[in-house]
Amino acid sequence: MTTPLHCAGRPVARYLHRPDLDPRLSPRPYLHPVTTPRGTTVTEERPGDHLHHLGVSVAVPDVAGHNFWGGRTFVRDQGPTALDNHGVQHHDHWKLRDPDGFVEDLSWRAGGRELLRERRTVATGELTPTAWALDFTFALTNPGPEALSLGSPATNGRPGAGYGGFFWRAPKESAAPAVLTADAEGEDAVHGRTADWLALRGTAWTLVFAGATEETRRDPWFVRTEEYPGVGSCLAWHERLPLPAGATAVRRVVTVVADGAPGRGEITALVRKALS
């Protein structure tokens, strides 16, 4: 199933449901391709270096021991290990489906049971002739009678690998992209830290990620530039995220998708407009 997304009447993304994907990729709906106003693609789908990277998605490596990220699972004192523990995000139904956005209900299933229910809200908005905004909110609810928690390779013993949550895989180019925040630059300076916004800048495009709620802004950024270009907002960097029975965790990330290389001042103005 493919759902096109438009902004100001122009196609800017496709939302894909691929239940036929290899179970080891943790099948889930995702956005690809996402394009700038001039048509440059700024997402990657199943790249050779990480087949389980699927454009723009919500992916969590450890939900009560089940892998909703794809690929190998990091096991404490053992390292990355191939396990038969992958989950699937099932599309349940649309609450709203318009050309410029949608509201979707999903169920996260693994081991023969529903672990999470999700309400996902996605919307587009025009900012300038060379930039638009993708507004992405997900609410994860524990529907079961017992508490569970969300983890990451970092919480399972791999330093610096706190990824899991909103994740954007960008396309690999001949040179690694630049990465910057309002007061820092370079992967080492921004990885694992919080920032009101974080920009990833390629050859002819810039992506600016911003947490749109106080809780989201407290999540550290996971950043890769040299190994591969990707940015995530992390739910469980330092410790597992508990989710008691009936509880809901909500995160909202707004991404500016722009042509060219706007400077810090222009980025700040774009983010303010996107969040207003």
Residue pairs with C-beta under 8 A, 6 or more apart in sequence:
1 16
1 17
1 91
2 14
2 15
2 16
2 17
3 14
3 15
3 16
3 17
3 97
3 102
4 11
4 13
4 14
4 15
4 99
5 11
5 12
5 13
5 14
5 15
5 31
5 99
5 100
5 101
5 122
5 124
6 12
6 99
6 100
6 124
7 100
7 124
7 125
7 126
7 132
8 126
8 132
10 37
11 35
12 34
12 35
12 37
12 124
12 132
12 257
13 31
13 32
13 33
13 34
13 35
13 56
13 124
13 134
14 31
14 32
14 33
15 29
15 30
15 31
15 102
15 122
16 29
16 30
16 31
16 32
16 55
17 29
17 91
18 27
18 29
18 30
19 27
19 88
19 90
20 27
21 27
22 51
23 86
23 88
24 52
24 70
24 71
24 82
24 86
25 46
25 51
25 52
25 54
25 70
25 71
25 86
26 52
26 59
26 67
26 68
26 69
26 70
26 86
26 87
26 88
26 89
27 88
27 89
28 54
28 57
28 58
28 59
28 68
28 88
28 89
29 57
29 89
29 91
29 104
29 106
30 45
30 54
30 55
30 56
30 57
31 43
31 55
31 56
31 57
31 122
31 134
32 43
32 44
32 45
32 54
32 55
32 56
33 41
33 42
33 43
33 45
33 55
34 41
34 42
34 43
34 55
34 56
34 134
34 257
35 41
35 42
35 257
36 42
36 130
36 131
36 204
36 205
36 257
36 258
36 259
37 129
37 130
37 131
37 132
37 257
37 258
37 259
38 130
38 204
38 259
40 204
40 205
40 259
41 171
42 170
42 171
42 202
42 205
42 207
42 257
43 55
43 56
43 168
43 169
43 170
43 171
44 53
44 55
44 169
44 170
44 171
44 172
44 229
45 53
45 54
45 55
45 169
46 52
46 53
46 54
47 53
47 169
47 172
47 228
49 172
49 227
49 228
50 71
50 169
50 228
51 70
51 71
52 59
52 69
52 70
52 71
53 70
53 167
53 169
53 228
53 230
54 70
54 169
55 168
55 169
56 134
56 136
56 166
56 167
56 168
56 169
56 255
57 167
58 89
58 118
58 120
58 138
58 165
58 166
58 167
59 68
59 69
59 70
59 164
59 165
59 167
60 68
60 69
60 150
60 152
60 164
60 165
60 235
61 67
61 68
61 69
61 73
61 74
61 151
61 152
61 153
61 163
61 164
62 73
62 150
62 151
62 152
62 153
62 155
62 156
62 164
62 236
62 240
63 87
63 108
63 110
63 115
63 116
63 148
63 150
64 115
64 148
64 149
65 85
66 85
66 86
66 87
66 110
66 111
66 115
67 73
67 83
67 85
67 86
67 87
67 110
68 86
68 87
68 89
68 108
68 110
69 163
69 164
70 86
71 80
72 80
72 81
72 82
72 83
73 80
73 81
73 82
73 83
73 85
74 80
74 81
74 153
74 156
74 157
74 158
74 161
75 81
75 83
75 156
76 156
76 157
77 157
79 158
85 110
85 111
86 110
87 108
87 109
87 110
87 115
88 108
88 109
88 110
89 106
89 107
89 108
89 109
89 118
90 106
90 107
90 108
90 109
91 104
91 106
92 104
92 105
92 106
92 107
93 104
93 105
94 102
94 103
94 104
94 105
95 103
95 104
95 105
95 119
96 102
96 103
97 103
100 123
100 124
100 125
101 121
101 122
101 123
101 124
101 135
102 120
102 121
102 122
103 119
103 120
103 121
104 119
104 120
104 121
104 122
105 117
105 118
105 119
105 120
106 117
106 118
106 119
106 120
107 114
107 116
107 117
107 118
108 114
108 115
108 116
108 117
108 118
108 140
109 115
113 144
114 143
114 144
115 142
115 144
115 148
116 140
116 141
116 142
116 143
116 243
117 140
117 141
117 143
118 138
118 139
118 140
118 141
119 138
119 139
119 141
120 136
120 137
120 138
120 139
121 135
121 136
121 137
121 138
122 134
122 135
122 136
122 137
123 134
123 135
124 132
124 133
124 134
124 135
125 132
125 133
125 135
125 274
126 132
126 133
127 133
127 256
127 258
127 270
127 273
127 274
128 270
130 258
130 259
130 260
131 256
131 257
131 258
131 259
131 262
131 270
132 256
132 257
133 254
133 255
133 256
133 257
133 273
133 274
134 254
134 255
134 257
135 212
135 252
135 254
135 274
136 166
136 252
136 253
136 254
136 255
137 212
137 250
137 251
137 252
138 166
138 250
138 251
139 248
139 249
139 250
140 150
140 243
140 248
140 249
140 250
141 246
141 247
141 248
142 148
142 243
142 244
142 245
142 246
142 247
142 248
143 246
144 245
145 245
146 245
147 242
147 243
147 244
147 245
148 243
149 236
149 240
149 241
149 242
149 243
150 164
150 235
150 236
150 240
150 241
150 243
150 249
151 164
151 236
151 240
151 241
152 161
152 162
152 163
152 164
152 234
152 235
152 236
152 237
153 161
153 162
153 163
154 160
154 161
154 162
154 163
154 236
154 237
154 238
155 162
155 236
155 237
155 238
155 239
155 240
160 191
160 192
161 222
162 192
162 220
162 222
162 234
162 236
162 237
162 238
163 222
163 232
163 234
164 232
164 234
164 235
164 236
165 219
165 232
165 233
165 234
165 235
165 251
166 232
166 233
166 251
166 253
167 222
167 230
167 231
167 232
167 233
168 207
168 209
168 230
168 231
168 232
168 255
169 228
169 229
169 230
170 177
170 200
170 202
170 207
170 229
170 230
170 231
171 202
171 229
172 228
172 229
173 202
173 203
173 229
174 203
175 203
176 225
176 226
176 229
177 200
177 201
177 202
177 225
177 229
178 185
178 200
178 201
178 225
179 185
179 186
179 187
179 190
179 198
179 199
179 200
179 201
179 223
179 225
179 231
180 186
180 190
180 198
180 199
180 201
180 264
181 190
181 193
181 195
181 196
181 197
181 198
181 199
182 195
182 196
182 197
182 264
182 268
184 190
184 193
184 195
187 223
187 224
187 225
187 226
190 198
190 221
190 223
191 221
191 222
191 223
191 224
192 220
192 221
192 222
192 237
193 220
193 221
194 217
194 218
194 219
194 220
194 221
195 221
196 210
196 211
196 217
196 271
197 208
197 209
197 210
197 267
197 268
197 271
198 208
198 209
198 210
198 221
198 223
198 231
199 206
199 207
199 208
199 209
199 267
200 206
200 207
200 208
200 209
200 223
200 225
200 229
200 231
201 207
201 261
202 229
204 259
204 260
205 257
205 258
205 259
205 260
206 256
206 258
206 259
206 260
206 261
206 262
206 267
207 231
207 255
207 256
207 257
207 258
208 255
208 256
208 258
208 267
208 270
208 271
209 221
209 231
209 233
209 253
209 254
209 255
210 253
210 254
210 255
210 256
210 271
210 274
210 275
211 217
211 218
211 219
211 233
211 251
211 252
211 253
212 252
212 253
212 254
212 275
213 250
213 251
213 252
215 250
215 251
216 233
216 251
216 252
216 253
219 233
219 234
219 235
219 237
219 251
220 234
220 237
221 231
221 232
221 233
221 234
222 230
222 231
222 232
222 233
222 234
222 237
223 230
223 231
224 230
224 231
233 251
233 253
235 241
235 249
235 251
241 249
243 249
254 271
254 274
254 275
256 267
256 270
256 271
256 274
258 270
262 270
